[in-house]
Amino acid sequence: MGDMTIRSIQTTLVDIPLIRPHRFSVTSIDHQSVLIVRLLVDGGVLGLGEAVVPGGPWWGGESIEGIEALINRYLAPALIGRDAARVEELSRYLEKTVAGAEFAKAAIEMALWDVRGKALSVPLYDLLGGLSRDSIPVTWAIGVEPAPTVIDEIEAKLASGEHSSFKLKMGSSEPAEDVRRIVAVADALAERTSLRVDLNGSWSELTATRWLPVLQESGIELIEQPIRASNLDGQARLAALLSIPVMADESLRTPEDALKLSRAAAADLFAVKVAKSGGISAVQRISHIAEAAGIGCHGGTTIETSIGASASAHLFCSAPGIIAGSELFGPLLLADDIAITPISYRDGHISPPEGPGLGMDLDEEKVAKYARSS
């Protein structure tokens, strides 16, 4: 492999516009901020990683600016001079070096996996045990928009054949009004496509008990994180109440969380994300716990560029337990990309690139174009 001693870790912050605003339950974005990580080893191989957060610190507590400072001041200095080939060891070392900060750690670990794959001239999925599937379906997510806007966007996607399942964000308005909006969409489309909703933990258990059965009756096929992450008992009661799956997202970050959720019967599906769990290695451990508990995993997104989407595609197509599709739509929501060859989609599916490591190279002109001035 050559000398894999880590020589330098550098970061660049870019702001990339979206094709349209994306509204979450508590915020809205018209661009995605991305922190690019370049990890160089003495043998001359360059590994790429990226950090992204979905709309700012409201979701996971980390901001892209805070991630940049944390990597530059603490994580990068801790790794300089260490052996980049020992990815699993360094991943666990970072867990001991800084508490929490999963999004920051995930970016560093991604670059470690990339540099190892490039040094060995093999794609990342081969390092992760080989492919379990050649591609994975991609659900398209739509923010908190009026029903006619949502229906029009889904109709256009169905007509083009790009996607066959859709996730609708909820939680920004009064529950009865929000439910009426979703029911209107379901009445128009539920028989023609798969619809699911994501509340980002915005409802109380009482509200969820009142309104989730209405959504189920309307044809909604899946409920994601209806109540706050800490209320596992309440989520278990909701999972028992409904005949459609309840999926854990905000309540699932670590392998320990996966164990607690499975013991409490608090989720029918796990939404796994490289960023929120601190990296690929942690998601592998979560998927193993889920498999042992008989719980399927769904590959989530934090609205990545092709760099981060590639890392997730390698993982989601290699891990046997990730059987419930994905939401790797991030590069499609961006108005531009920073990869020389953006990751490709076909018939509503995404496949991992076949090149070494992530299979991605930076378009330095695009990086310079979108780089944030200091």
C-alpha positions in Angstrom: 0.0 0.0 0.0 2.9 2.3 0.4 3.4 4.6 3.5 0.0 5.2 5.1 1.2 7.6 7.8 -1.2 10.5 7.9 0.6 13.6 6.8 -2.2 16.2 6.8 -5.9 16.7 7.1 -7.4 19.8 5.5 -10.9 21.2 5.3 -12.9 23.4 2.9 -16.4 24.8 3.6 -18.7 25.1 0.5 -22.2 26.3 0.1 -24.1 24.7 -2.7 -27.6 25.9 -3.9 -30.6 23.6 -4.0 -32.9 23.2 -7.0 -35.7 24.3 -4.7 -36.1 25.2 -1.0 -36.4 22.2 1.4 -38.6 22.7 4.5 -38.1 20.7 7.7 -40.5 20.8 10.7 -38.6 23.8 12.2 -36.4 25.3 9.5 -36.0 25.7 5.8 -32.9 25.7 3.6 -32.2 27.0 0.0 -28.6 25.7 0.0 -26.6 22.9 1.6 -23.4 23.7 3.5 -20.7 21.0 3.1 -17.3 20.6 4.8 -14.9 18.8 2.5 -12.1 16.8 4.2 -8.9 15.9 2.4 -6.7 13.4 4.2 -3.2 12.9 2.7 -0.8 10.1 3.6 3.0 10.1 3.2 2.6 7.6 0.3 0.9 10.4 -1.7 -2.7 8.9 -1.6 -5.5 11.5 -0.9 -8.7 10.4 0.8 -11.9 12.4 0.7 -14.6 12.8 3.2 -17.4 15.2 3.8 -19.5 16.5 6.7 -23.1 17.6 6.2 -25.9 18.4 8.7 -29.6 18.5 7.6 -30.4 22.2 7.9 -28.2 23.2 10.7 -27.8 22.3 14.4 -31.5 21.9 15.1 -31.3 18.2 14.2 -28.2 16.8 15.8 -26.7 19.7 17.7 -23.7 20.1 15.4 -23.2 23.0 13.0 -21.0 22.9 9.9 -18.9 25.7 11.3 -18.5 23.9 14.6 -17.5 20.7 12.8 -14.8 22.6 10.9 -13.4 24.0 14.1 -13.5 20.7 15.9 -11.7 18.8 13.1 -9.1 21.5 12.6 -8.3 22.0 16.2 -8.8 18.6 17.8 -9.5 15.6 15.5 -6.9 16.3 12.8 -4.0 17.0 15.2 -4.9 13.8 17.1 -4.5 11.7 13.9 -1.4 13.3 12.3 1.4 10.7 12.3 -0.9 7.7 12.8 -1.4 4.8 10.4 -4.4 5.5 8.2 -4.7 1.8 7.2 -6.0 1.0 10.7 -9.4 2.4 10.1 -11.4 0.6 12.7 -8.8 1.4 15.4 -8.7 5.1 14.5 -12.5 5.2 14.4 -12.6 4.0 18.0 -9.7 6.2 19.0 -11.8 9.2 17.8 -14.7 8.1 19.9 -12.4 8.3 23.0 -10.8 11.6 21.9 -14.0 13.7 21.6 -17.4 12.9 23.1 -20.4 13.0 20.7 -19.6 15.0 17.6 -20.7 12.1 15.3 -21.0 14.3 12.2 -17.4 15.5 12.5 -16.0 12.0 13.2 -18.0 10.5 10.3 -16.3 12.9 7.9 -12.8 11.9 9.1 -13.6 8.2 9.0 -15.0 8.5 5.5 -11.7 9.9 4.3 -9.8 7.1 6.1 -11.9 4.5 4.3 -11.4 6.3 1.0 -7.6 6.5 1.3 -7.4 2.8 2.3 -9.5 1.8 -0.7 -7.4 3.9 -3.1 -4.2 2.6 -1.7 -5.4 -1.0 -2.3 -7.0 -0.1 -5.6 -10.3 -1.6 -4.6 -13.8 0.0 -4.2 -15.0 0.6 -0.7 -17.7 -2.0 -0.9 -15.0 -4.7 -1.2 -13.4 -3.5 2.1 -16.9 -3.8 3.7 -17.4 -7.4 2.7 -18.5 -7.2 -0.9 -21.9 -6.3 -2.4 -25.1 -7.7 -1.0 -27.0 -5.9 -3.8 -26.0 -4.1 -6.9 -28.2 -1.0 -6.2 -30.7 0.3 -3.7 -34.0 2.1 -4.3 -34.1 5.8 -3.5 -37.1 7.5 -1.9 -37.6 11.2 -2.8 -38.3 13.5 0.1 -40.5 16.6 0.0 -40.5 19.3 2.6 -43.5 20.8 4.4 -45.3 22.3 1.4 -49.0 22.7 0.6 -50.8 19.6 -0.8 -51.1 20.9 -4.4 -47.3 21.6 -4.5 -46.5 18.2 -3.1 -48.9 16.4 -5.5 -47.5 18.3 -8.5 -43.9 17.4 -7.6 -44.8 13.7 -7.1 -46.7 13.6 -10.3 -43.7 14.9 -12.2 -41.4 12.3 -10.6 -43.8 9.5 -11.4 -44.2 10.6 -15.0 -40.4 10.7 -15.4 -39.9 7.3 -13.7 -37.3 8.7 -11.4 -38.8 7.5 -8.1 -41.6 5.2 -6.9 -41.7 6.1 -3.2 -41.9 9.5 -1.5 -41.4 10.8 2.0 -43.4 13.8 3.2 -42.2 16.1 6.0 -44.6 17.0 8.7 -44.6 18.9 12.1 -44.5 22.6 11.2 -48.2 23.3 11.6 -51.1 22.4 13.9 -51.6 18.6 13.8 -55.2 18.6 12.4 -54.2 20.9 9.6 -51.0 19.0 8.9 -52.9 15.7 8.8 -55.6 17.2 6.4 -52.7 18.2 4.1 -51.2 14.7 4.1 -54.6 13.0 3.6 -55.2 15.2 0.6 -52.0 14.0 -0.9 -52.7 10.4 0.0 -56.2 10.6 -1.5 -54.7 11.8 -4.8 -51.7 9.4 -4.9 -51.7 6.6 -2.4 -52.9 4.0 -4.8 -50.3 4.9 -7.3 -47.1 5.1 -5.2 -45.6 4.5 -1.8 -46.1 7.4 0.7 -44.5 7.8 4.1 -44.2 10.7 6.5 -41.5 12.0 8.8 -42.4 14.1 11.9 -38.8 14.6 13.2 -40.1 13.9 16.7 -42.4 16.9 16.7 -45.6 15.4 18.2 -46.4 14.4 21.7 -47.4 10.8 22.3 -51.1 11.9 22.9 -51.1 13.8 19.6 -49.5 10.8 17.8 -52.0 8.4 19.3 -54.9 10.6 18.0 -53.6 11.3 14.5 -51.3 8.5 13.3 -54.2 6.0 12.9 -55.8 8.6 10.6 -52.7 8.7 8.5 -52.5 4.9 8.4 -56.2 4.7 7.2 -55.5 7.2 4.5 -52.8 5.0 2.9 -49.6 6.2 4.4 -47.3 3.2 4.6 -44.6 4.3 7.2 -44.2 6.7 10.1 -40.8 8.0 10.9 -39.9 9.3 14.3 -43.3 10.6 15.4 -42.3 11.6 19.0 -39.2 12.8 20.8 -36.2 10.6 20.7 -36.1 10.0 24.5 -39.6 8.5 24.8 -38.9 4.9 23.9 -41.8 3.6 25.9 -44.2 5.9 24.0 -42.7 4.9 20.7 -43.2 1.2 21.6 -46.8 1.9 22.4 -47.2 3.6 19.0 -45.5 0.7 17.2 -48.0 -1.6 18.9 -50.9 0.6 18.0 -50.2 0.7 14.2 -50.1 -2.0 11.6 -47.7 0.0 9.4 -44.0 0.4 10.4 -42.7 3.0 12.8 -39.1 3.9 12.0 -36.6 5.2 14.4 -34.3 8.0 13.3 -33.5 10.7 15.9 -33.8 8.0 18.6 -31.1 5.9 16.9 -27.6 7.3 16.8 -25.3 4.7 18.4 -25.1 0.9 18.6 -26.2 1.2 22.2 -29.3 3.0 21.0 -30.0 0.2 18.6 -29.8 -2.3 21.5 -32.2 -0.2 23.6 -34.7 0.3 20.8 -34.8 -3.4 20.0 -35.2 -4.4 23.6 -38.1 -2.0 24.0 -39.8 -3.1 20.8 -39.8 0.7 20.0 -39.3 0.5 16.3 -40.1 -1.7 13.3 -37.4 -0.2 11.2 -34.1 1.6 11.8 -33.0 4.6 9.8 -29.3 4.4 9.6 -27.1 7.3 8.5 -23.3 7.5 8.3 -23.2 11.1 9.6 -25.4 10.8 12.6 -23.7 7.6 13.9 -20.1 8.8 13.6 -19.1 6.8 10.6 -19.4 3.6 8.5 -18.0 1.3 11.2 -20.7 2.3 13.7 -23.5 1.8 11.1 -22.2 -1.6 10.4 -22.4 -2.5 14.1 -26.0 -1.0 14.2 -27.0 -3.1 11.2 -25.7 -6.3 12.9 -27.7 -5.6 16.1 -30.8 -4.9 13.9 -30.3 -8.2 12.1 -30.0 -10.1 15.3 -33.3 -8.5 16.5 -35.1 -9.1 13.3 -35.4 -5.4 12.5 -34.8 -4.1 9.0 -32.7 -1.0 8.2 -33.3 1.9 5.9 -30.5 3.9 4.5 -31.1 7.6 5.4 -29.6 10.8 4.2 -28.4 14.2 5.5 -28.5 15.7 2.0 -25.0 14.8 0.9 -23.1 15.7 -2.3 -21.9 12.8 -4.5 -18.9 12.4 -2.1 -21.0 11.5 0.9 -23.7 9.8 -1.2 -21.1 7.5 -2.6 -19.9 6.5 0.8 -23.4 5.7 1.9 -24.2 3.8 -1.3 -21.1 1.6 -0.8 -22.3 0.8 2.7 -26.0 0.4 2.0 -25.3 -1.9 -0.9 -22.9 -4.1 1.1 -24.6 -4.4 4.5 -27.0 -7.4 4.3 -29.4 -5.9 6.9 -30.2 -2.7 5.0 -33.2 -4.1 3.3 -35.7 -1.3 3.4 -34.4 1.0 0.6 -32.7 4.4 1.0 -33.2 8.2 0.8 -29.9 9.0 -1.0 -31.5 11.8 -3.0 -29.1 14.5 -1.8 -27.1 15.0 -5.1 -30.5 15.3 -7.0 -31.6 18.1 -4.7 -28.4 20.1 -5.2 -28.3 22.5 -8.1 -24.7 21.5 -8.7 -22.1 19.0 -7.4 -18.4 19.1 -6.4 -17.5 15.7 -7.9 -15.9 15.5 -11.3 -18.4 12.7 -12.2 -21.5 12.9 -9.9 -22.9 9.7 -8.7 -25.5 8.2 -11.1 -29.1 7.2 -10.7 -31.1 4.8 -12.8 -34.8 3.8 -12.6 -35.0 5.2 -9.1 -32.0 3.4 -7.8 -28.4 4.3 -6.9 -25.3 2.2 -7.2 -21.9 2.6 -5.7 -19.2 3.7 -8.1 -16.7 1.0 -9.1 -13.5 3.0 -8.8 -11.1 2.6 -5.9 -12.2 3.9 -2.5 -15.3 6.0 -2.8 -14.8 6.1 -6.5 -15.0 9.9 -6.4 -12.7 12.8 -7.3 -13.2 16.5 -6.5 -13.9 19.1 -9.2 -11.6 21.7 -7.8 -13.1 24.5 -10.0 -16.5 23.7 -8.5 -15.0 23.7 -5.0 -13.4 27.1 -5.6 -16.7 28.4 -7.0 -18.8 27.5 -3.9 -16.1 27.9 -1.2 -17.2 30.1 1.6 -15.0 33.2 2.0 -13.5 33.5 5.5 
